[in-house]
Amino acid sequence: MIIVEPSYEIQDELDRSSLVVRLEACGRICYKSEDKIGAGSALPFVTKVAEHGHNSVMEMAALTLRLSCSPQLVTEFLACQPKYFIVDPRPDGALITGSIRSFREIYTAFPDNALIQAMLDFLGACHPYLLQGVWEPVVRAKKEVIAVAKLPLAQIEALPPELLSRHRFVGVKFVTNRAVTHEIVRHRPCSFLQESQRYCRYSQDKFGNQVSFIKPMFFAPDSAEYRLWLQAMEQTEALYLKLLETATPQAARTVLPNSCKTEIIVYCNLAEWQHIFRLRTTPAAEPSMREIMIPLAMEMKKRYPPLFS
């Protein structure tokens, strides 16, 4: 049995990486197959994910596009009800942010919309592997006058606060217990990828042939309550490992408790992080949630002081 302290990590390095590197790093957390990441592994992984339509992984990278076009085209795009996009109309066009999944799915639903065609043609020219099974290059008989440009991270960071909060997406990897993640996933505007007990077999060497549990903040280490908790986790681990001798991980996991350590990536814009902190750092919030959210909120405040108080 392994006892782990809860923690978080803002994914700064992935923000500076390519889209495929980001998507692979996030996607492999589900199966805890990070050991397979190597030189040249990202593109085949993401291409396979796209081909099989595993769109939850494709939510883990967002693009911000600056479009120059007529206001009428922006109005027609908004009429498609692009609920998974952040859209800010401008006098000369629009600023549009969406995940790779958003671009894939809106093109499937509205392939004849001029603005959607222009964005997908731009994305397909730069990253065709992200659109496997959805988009194919075509010669269009008539094209509207639309200019599309990707907004780099430095320019997104330089946006005024009201736009920065909407278009800047930040991913955070949490190491926490499953009671906390049950609450985190209720924040619907976020995207999530989580370590899967269905596929992870904790009797394998890469897990140390043990189950990991998050140290509870409720009990002092020398208390009777902590000793009871420790005894319960030891018994649970023994039952789980015994079940794995004859059952699958998805069957054996039915005995695992909320104290199990898990990893989850939460990906959303700064506006949603503001909302999360308003709910999850108050005295009424679950104590284990406050344990990780309060220091994260303090770090976000240092990075984006106009947005976090």
C-alpha atoms as one frame of an Amber mdcrd trajectory, in Angstrom:
protein
   0.000   0.000   0.000   1.253   3.467  -0.904   0.127   6.651   0.884   0.315
   9.787  -1.284  -0.036  13.492  -0.478  -2.490  15.445  -2.682  -0.957  17.870
  -5.178  -1.544  19.884  -8.338   0.519  20.969 -11.342  -0.318  23.767 -13.781
   0.609  22.452 -17.230   2.933  25.270 -18.269   5.288  23.040 -20.248   2.445
  21.585 -22.316   1.183  25.102 -23.098   4.507  25.746 -24.814   4.454  22.411
 -26.651   2.844  21.417 -29.936  -0.790  20.357 -30.075   0.060  16.681 -30.583
   2.514  16.633 -27.665  -0.138  18.162 -25.436  -2.825  15.733 -26.561  -0.619
  12.673 -26.102   0.531  13.702 -22.625  -3.070  14.237 -21.521  -4.481  11.188
 -23.277  -2.037   8.741 -21.731  -3.029   9.695 -18.197  -6.174   7.563 -18.557
  -4.190   4.348 -18.937  -1.098   5.549 -17.057   0.946   4.754 -20.139   3.249
   7.776 -19.906   6.192   5.373 -20.120   5.372   4.963 -23.824   5.961   8.656
 -24.573   9.103   9.087 -26.644  10.562  10.812 -29.670   8.010  10.586 -32.450
   5.278   8.900 -30.372   2.865  11.860 -30.249   1.751  12.023 -33.884   0.868
   8.293 -34.251  -0.959   8.383 -30.918  -3.051  11.438 -31.800  -3.732  10.218
 -35.342  -5.077   6.943 -33.940  -7.185   8.786 -31.365  -8.662  10.980 -34.109
  -9.361   8.046 -36.418 -11.248   6.196 -33.674 -13.202   9.287 -32.677 -11.973
   9.353 -29.069 -13.074  12.957 -28.799 -12.619  13.342 -25.056  -8.858  13.425
 -25.684  -9.370  16.006 -28.437 -10.835  18.392 -25.862  -7.421  18.797 -24.234
  -6.064  21.339 -26.718  -7.666  24.664 -27.638  -7.008  27.025 -30.535  -7.690
  30.736 -30.686  -8.289  32.075 -34.195  -8.539  35.665 -35.372 -10.906  35.884
 -38.326 -11.184  38.827 -40.699 -14.509  38.738 -42.498 -17.856  40.469 -42.851
 -20.117  40.793 -39.779 -22.773  38.845 -41.709 -20.574  35.745 -41.754 -20.071
  35.988 -37.999 -23.836  36.263 -37.544 -24.350  33.162 -39.687 -21.779  31.296
 -37.597 -23.507  32.309 -34.358 -26.793  31.055 -35.810 -25.234  27.562 -35.719
 -25.305  27.888 -31.900 -21.620  27.041 -31.372 -22.038  26.347 -27.650 -18.564
  24.839 -27.226 -16.816  27.912 -28.641 -15.847  31.237 -27.123 -16.857  33.872
 -29.697 -16.162  37.597 -29.450 -17.317  39.548 -32.528 -15.052  42.386 -33.662
 -15.632  45.204 -36.162 -13.541  43.347 -38.745 -14.513  39.756 -37.872 -14.252
  37.739 -34.678 -12.001  36.146 -32.087 -12.929  32.457 -31.752 -11.537  29.858
 -29.334 -12.465  26.189 -29.285 -11.054  22.770 -28.543 -10.039  20.446 -31.353
 -13.160  18.422 -30.586 -15.289  21.552 -31.066 -13.866  22.182 -34.526 -14.327
  18.543 -35.532 -17.923  18.320 -34.386 -19.201  21.651 -35.662 -17.859  20.876
 -39.142 -19.692  17.551 -39.078 -22.928  19.359 -38.179 -22.551  22.421 -40.442
 -20.164  21.588 -43.299 -21.652  24.271 -45.578 -21.173  27.258 -43.270 -18.573
  29.553 -44.840 -16.843  30.542 -41.608 -16.661  26.927 -40.413 -15.261  25.874
 -43.780 -12.588  28.572 -43.563 -11.550  27.561 -40.033 -11.404  23.867 -40.892
  -9.477  24.527 -44.084  -6.978  26.541 -42.050  -6.741  23.879 -39.353  -6.557
  21.080 -41.934  -3.720  22.782 -43.788  -1.708  23.095 -40.553  -2.747  19.936
 -38.688  -4.571  17.471 -40.975  -3.954  14.578 -38.545  -6.263  16.269 -36.010
  -9.183  16.029 -38.429  -8.905  12.363 -39.396 -12.284  10.958 -40.328 -13.944
  14.386 -40.409 -12.368  16.705 -42.969 -10.861  16.235 -46.408  -9.231  18.980
 -48.502 -11.592  20.164 -51.234 -11.495  22.801 -53.958 -14.397  25.119 -53.277
 -16.125  26.672 -56.269 -16.762  29.908 -54.418 -14.969  31.232 -51.396 -15.959
  34.118 -49.190 -13.240  36.627 -48.353 -12.120  35.269 -44.985  -8.665  35.559
 -43.456  -7.810  33.147 -40.625  -4.804  33.421 -38.318  -3.850  31.499 -35.196
  -3.309  33.664 -32.132  -0.104  32.550 -30.354  -0.002  32.184 -26.589   1.928
  35.428 -26.077  -0.807  37.403 -27.856  -3.557  35.653 -25.903  -1.758  36.554
 -22.666  -1.656  40.190 -23.833  -5.432  40.429 -24.355  -7.387  42.789 -22.064
  -8.707  41.077 -18.916 -12.265  40.554 -20.167 -10.987  38.739 -23.266  -8.097
  37.031 -21.470 -10.487  35.363 -19.025 -12.546  33.946 -21.890  -9.876  32.884
 -24.371  -6.989  31.742 -22.145  -7.369  28.026 -21.396  -5.292  26.525 -18.581
  -4.861  22.830 -17.770  -4.153  21.600 -14.239  -3.252  18.027 -13.290  -4.451
  17.046  -9.834  -3.282  14.107  -7.771  -6.135  13.634  -5.324  -8.736  11.199
  -4.070 -11.858  10.132  -5.930 -14.185  11.954  -3.562 -12.639  15.224  -4.768
 -12.808  14.267  -8.446 -16.494  13.326  -8.073 -17.069  17.003  -7.226 -14.646
  18.492  -9.765 -16.353  16.806 -12.719 -19.584  18.621 -11.867 -18.064  21.753
 -13.433 -19.591  21.094 -16.848 -17.759  23.754 -18.904 -14.441  22.003 -18.163
 -12.860  19.112 -20.013 -11.544  16.168 -18.010  -9.282  13.169 -18.468  -8.836
  10.872 -15.491  -6.810   7.823 -14.526  -9.033   4.853 -15.273  -9.504   2.126
 -12.674 -11.252   0.168 -15.410  -8.026  -0.261 -17.393  -5.281   0.230 -14.786
  -4.279  -3.050 -13.128  -2.593  -1.997  -9.891  -1.031  -5.427  -9.411   1.398
  -4.588 -12.241   5.028  -3.693 -11.627   4.611  -0.125 -12.895   2.247   0.514
  -9.965   4.569  -1.214  -7.522   2.063  -4.089  -7.286   0.178  -1.918  -4.820
  -2.830   0.359  -4.554  -2.142   4.028  -3.812  -4.323   6.014  -1.423  -4.448
   9.745  -0.663  -3.523  10.636   2.901  -6.701  11.939   4.582  -6.494  15.416
   6.063  -9.243  14.648   8.567  -7.203  12.475  10.952  -3.981  13.141  12.823
  -1.344  10.501  11.908  -1.138   9.227  15.490  -4.900   9.156  16.110  -7.182
   6.177  16.566  -9.222   7.375  13.565  -6.171   7.309  11.317  -5.308   3.779
  12.443  -8.840   2.662  11.608  -8.585   4.286   8.179  -5.215   2.612   7.575
  -6.642  -0.760   8.551  -9.579  -0.300   6.159  -7.274   0.595   3.265  -5.029
  -2.420   3.929  -8.042  -4.730   3.897  -9.396  -3.121   0.746  -6.074  -3.503
  -1.052  -5.888  -7.177  -0.093  -9.421  -7.814  -1.388  -8.723  -5.939  -4.633
  -5.502  -7.832  -5.351  -7.219 -11.124  -4.531 -10.045 -10.347  -6.980  -7.522
  -9.563  -9.722  -6.398 -13.189  -9.627  -9.668 -14.258 -11.244 -11.422 -11.039
 -12.336 -10.790  -8.067 -14.610  -9.723  -4.637 -13.275 -13.189  -3.250 -14.027
 -14.700  -5.951 -11.814 -12.081  -5.758  -9.063 -12.354  -1.969  -8.790 -15.837
  -2.304  -7.286 -14.243  -2.739  -3.851 -12.014   0.346  -4.101 -12.968   3.349
  -1.904 -13.055   7.124  -2.362  -9.620   7.352  -0.723  -7.970   5.853  -3.815
  -5.361   8.077  -5.397  -6.267   9.232  -8.878  -4.914  11.715 -11.399  -7.194
  14.047 -13.304  -6.546  16.841 -15.794  -8.970  19.759 -15.661  -8.880  22.025
 -18.741 -10.934  25.215 -19.012 -10.671  28.958 -19.483  -9.765  31.410 -16.732
 -13.381  32.521 -16.397 -14.350  28.996 -15.356 -11.383  28.786 -12.985 -12.731
  31.955 -11.349 -16.061  30.199 -10.872 -14.410  27.046  -9.505 -12.453  29.018
  -6.918 -15.552  30.935  -5.823 -17.225  27.621  -4.972 -14.337  25.410  -3.896
 -12.290  27.644  -1.588 -15.018  28.820   0.799 -15.435  27.482   4.349 -18.480
  25.549   3.103 -16.427  23.607   0.557 -15.276  20.021   1.148 -12.045  20.175
   3.227 -10.037  17.922   0.897 -11.083  20.144  -2.017  -9.984  23.288  -0.164
  -6.660  21.598   0.574  -5.686  21.745  -3.114  -7.856  24.567  -4.449  -6.728
  27.299  -2.047  -3.004  27.082  -2.941  -3.913  26.751  -6.631  -6.072  29.886
  -6.412  -3.188  31.754  -4.778  -0.862  30.714  -7.606  -3.384  31.781 -10.248
  -3.673  35.149  -8.505   0.090  35.668  -8.849  -0.105  34.902 -12.572  -3.280
  36.819 -13.393  -3.777  39.428 -10.652  -6.527  41.374 -12.502  -8.705  38.252
 -12.649  -8.317  36.606  -9.220  -8.961  38.297  -5.931
